[in-house]
């Protein structure tokens, strides 16, 4: 996982840039949506097999994903909906990139192995994000893992730029699912720690399924997007 120090430096630089060019007048939600549109352009280029320009465009889209949080902080418009929209746009962005890859390898190249790897990588990416969101809704900490969204974006961009997407798909298929397992184990460890802290005969309430409510702490947190996707 990228170091927190590096992420903090990138965010600080983006915030200084946002203030310098007076981007505070722009809605951070608009920046988020523009980033998604640019990602869709990259996905279209991927579907055409234009990997090098797709990698450049996807890199630009990633900068928008950093910039929206900087604009939110520079303008003082830090709202829960902004964080929700950012996370939702991130999921759609990843999805359309995989759709572009699926079209290229399935329709244009007729290559079965890459199609399977795309499906496995997409499953892992979704599970990494879901496990974190579900864990946080139950007041568990879930920041661990090798391949959160920033790492996935960087590896994908590199693969496009050097035209080595088969290797990158192997990496994504394996490491994203391993990251999901890392997070599941982290939550299990916290749960076991809770049990050890209970008096003999005590029990820990376990909300079942998706019916359990989001914790008041998480629900009331008004944070803006602060990283290239919290995934």
Steps between C-alpha positions, in 0.01 A plus 500: 500500500618852425643669805275740683777758482506486120122526478499796739766674289302448180182631662677805639651579159161462334342733756768766438440467126123533546547821697761640259275472194186588699328169440299560817236659277437163337276240658703202627216275385545635146871413519405147609261458207751641253750243622243226435435630147874501426524144634225399258706649217796290614278190506389573143862525387576172677215334311657621175838359601662844528673414827763775507258794462258320731768485769569873464130586518450272801790674672328835443177355641693392810615858554136612502435236766758671721393851405136468605596458864744792475230722353259395776749598770607822328139613461386377841232285333561177687179298502399138544338490158830598340672201660211276393510628140878460485488137613214422263681661207811297589305176475347598166841613377661166580206321345515681166876442476443127545219515244741659254751223565227238469392635162857506371598150611163331440361667188814617320763248610288193595733413789342291774770519766494879519120497527522273804769721653285811445209332681724395789659845524160672496372267772805573714476876449134507598562281805788720620268801499199312639686340790632839610160671472321218684765482771489874562120490521549261795767721660796283405822649369580375150787695345736209437585329174752515220272608214256776587372710211809725460721196447252347255485820295878541488559137396228523232647823360848347488369192324328714237804719446736206442237281329526215750139462605505120523768519771312781673176301492676208668624736771158658549316167500725354770592795719159669516340183630790453741441857622134421562608199706746720692216731595268215594773361726557845655132529588494143634800584721320802642192288564708240684652778707149614592410149611810477718399825664152371589427363848443123519156416359474837327430541133561751225199608302539419133265680262406261225518573130464843344215589733735629769510878520802712422659617821413855610870588503548403137167642389568840649853539370511776243814411312585591147685277256863517599673234299489340158207294608449345833483143395 
